[in-house]
Amino acid sequence: MTDSPLALRQRSPSAERNREPILAVLRDVLPATGRVLEIASGTGQHAICFAGALPGLDWQPSDADADARASIAAWTAQAGLPNVRAPLVLDVHQPEWGIDTLDAVVCINMIHISPWSATQALFAGASRRLVDGGVLYLYGPYRRGGAHTASSNEAFDQQLRSRDPSWGVRDMEAVVALGASVGLVAEEPVAMPANNFSLVFRKHADATRV
């Protein structure tokens, strides 16, 4: 029997590998202070890494999965960081997210492991809640110009679609256009290790309410 909260911590090798490159981008694009909602926080390793390195931010992790939330809570308890909140139960499709005003939304490795409707809901919800100039940050693999950027991404895409036909590596141009449709304007994509990209969107003051 494992009664210790530490036993609830999950570990993701990819989270350990990509956290420092992602943090380097977040340092440049996130505000020095404010509230950040991390959507689909997974194990919680990213939350404690980013919140620990960016102490001026109030970090709100979330996940739809109960085991993931238990892992987030366990990592947070061990780290003892004052600027990480208890994880929210959050599915982007739901109308209420539990927070009405945000300075930034961070979503890592979600949109390819969910239906396109989740990406649409993510952008709609972020647009409604971000302050003017607020940031939506996405990380993951993308196709560009309708083509995969690496053979490994193509194989990954096929694997995802075999698990669920509604999943798959998204076209960057479609994601950028979706952002523009709700007033979230993309900056230049940032190439990341392992054939991934960081996409940064900023909310314009005249963002469409959806």
PyMOL commands that set and color helices and strands:
alter all, ss='L'
color gray80, all
select helices_A, chain A and resi 5-8+13-29+45-53+66-79+111-113+116-129+151-163+172-181+193-195
alter helices_A, ss='H'
color red, helices_A
select strands_A, chain A and resi 34-39+57-63+88-89+102-108+130-140+142-144+147-148+170-171+184-186+190-192+196-203
alter strands_A, ss='S'
color yellow, strands_A
deselect
rebuild
show_as cartoon
